[in-house]
Amino acid sequence: MRELVVLGTASQVPTRTRNHNGYLLRWDGAGLLFDPGEGTQRQMTHAGVSAAQVTRICLTHVHGDHCYGLPGVLSRMVLDGVEHPVDLHYPASGEEVVRALVSLATPGLDLRLHPHGGPGAVAADLEVRPLHHRVETYGYRLTEPDGRTMVPERLAAAGIAGPDVGRLQREGRLRGVDLEDMSVPRPGRRVAVVMDTAPCPGAEELAERADLLLAESTFADDDAALAARYLHLTAGQAGSLAAAGSAGTLVLTHFSSRYPDVALLAEQARRRAGAATVLAAQDLERFPLPPRRPGRPGGGTPGHP
């Protein structure tokens, strides 16, 4: 299963209908929990997801609305008897804060800390890029390895069928026939997470060819001065980010409490999002990974983070 479970969508101040941040990306057998803000443990219960599903935790930065739920989530995992190791990724400058939060959790979890201080891969298929915020901040992108999709007509013409198809895929050549001649390239699926930031090259790199782009949309376009002051995105800027990167689906989140109705923000993003589908997230909403777009066919074996 591949889906994004939204646990909270509020920025800084939670509201009656919006919890602090929290996003669980279910990716086959893995579960990546991004930015567990205050109340995430309770939101997971409401969403019907288990803490045991979490295999990796990723913090974009150490502002409270993005990490104060960490001790509760870790403690719940111990209470539930989680035995698998859990990797925790975070900006290196937040080491003191992260260790303080971890120290508050119930001991007993095989938690492995992975600070990062620059762009690049932090795990298999998972990479970070620096964002532009008031503290050191990184966005994340999970990328499925590229593969190839078999073309039935070519296989039939070459007389390759049944178990021989799998053999060709494994070995790359069979009875004088190359895998490349029987297939077409299949770009890996991409999910990007861009939280607190002003427009910057790192955000653009993360959004490039993202099938699903989760992006902050703290302010409406009319409040662009506030966005610039606090180094956040407006709704229109989030839409432009999706358009520039040719993203497939843009999911807006991290809304200021000044907007009880975010329909306006979604509309502002749509005006500048190009061909991207724009959705404004609600707490506890689930977003399946969108179908492959034209020109990106196929199924295949997924990669794991």
PyMOL commands that set and color helices and strands:
alter all, ss='L'
color gray80, all
select helices_A, chain A and resi 40-47+51-53+64-66+70-79+92-104+152-158+163-171+179-182+201-207+221-230+235-244+263-272
alter helices_A, ss='H'
color red, helices_A
select strands_A, chain A and resi 2-8+22-27+30-34+56-58+86-91+111-116+120-123+126-130+138-143+147-150+173-174+177-178+183-186+190-194+212-216+249-253+277-280+286-288
alter strands_A, ss='S'
color yellow, strands_A
deselect
rebuild
show_as cartoon
